[in-house]
Amino acid sequence: MASREEYFSNHSNYKKIRQGFLDFGVRIGELLGEDNSTVLKGMTAIYNLESQLAKVCVCVCVRDIERERERERERERERRKREREREMDRQTDRDRERVVFCSL
């Protein structure tokens, strides 16, 4: 199925999609010569496996998003630190110029 939502939503459209998925698989299996009950068991097992994978995928995706957010926060902290250091360097340079100017 195209999205994780199709596996877990209780919306009637998604229920129809899930049922269509099973019906389609059963029909293909029957056309290939298997009996209905065997194919239905197999399609149900496939659907259950795909549902479990969809759950795992979301966990991995959320984890990856959190890691990327943390990396972005770290990059922002580093950028601010460098900016503060540059500002301190500029201030030190201005202070030196004042000292030189005053001593002349």
Buried (B, 14 or more C-beta within 10 A) or exposed (E): BEEBEBBEBEEEEBEEBBEEBBEEBBEEBBEEEBEEEEBBEBBEEEBEEBBEEBEEEEEEEEEEEEEEEEEEEEEEEEEEEEEEEEEEEEEEEEEEEEEEEEEE
